[in-house]
């Protein structure tokens, strides 16, 4: 009964995090905050995969989408809009609000972990077999190989696109006039 209530509470918290960060990604005017909201939303989706007892897909989601795509979007935004990013003066009220929000967030996570009962000995005895890493490796090389190659090519194309977007045409035009 306690585990069922914990699973429901965890599902609701992951759903609120995912939907809230997706709304932030859509509604914010700053591209950097939108990209960060997108990354947090993708982490929430990985949380759903963990709740569905699919750790391989969750780690794949984190690796590909959060680790590559979201970082690539943030990298591109920072390359293209360097003047706008560094010309804003620091606001100490925003910094204090960020620190307070961080402490509340960490306190909430700590409260959930302490209330979850992870120290209970019932959690240390698992009836399921351990994850077989060799089987996952064989499946990645055989069954998932075309998908991984396609994802690698997609990420390579997105890096090339980001570099093409980041290229500053005004600098190139100055160099052409000098030569």
Number of C-alpha atoms within 10 A of each C-alpha: 6 9 10 9 10 15 14 12 13 17 16 12 14 20 17 14 19 24 17 16 24 21 15 19 22 15 12 13 10 11 16 19 17 21 25 20 25 24 26 22 25 22 24 26 20 26 25 19 17 15 15 11 11 13 16 14 14 21 17 13 20 21 14 17 19 21 14 16 20 20 16 18 21 17 17 19 19 17 17 16 13 10 10 9 14 10 8 8 7 9 8 9 9 10 11 11 11 12 12 12 12 12 12 12 12 12 12 12 12 12 11 14 12 11 11 15 14 11 11 9 8 9 9 9 8 8 6 6 6 7 10 8 9 9 10 14 12 12 12 14 12 10 12 13 13 12 11 14 11 11 13 13 12 13 17 12 12 16 18 12 13 18 15 11 14 16 13 12 10 9 9 10 10 10 10 9 7 6 5
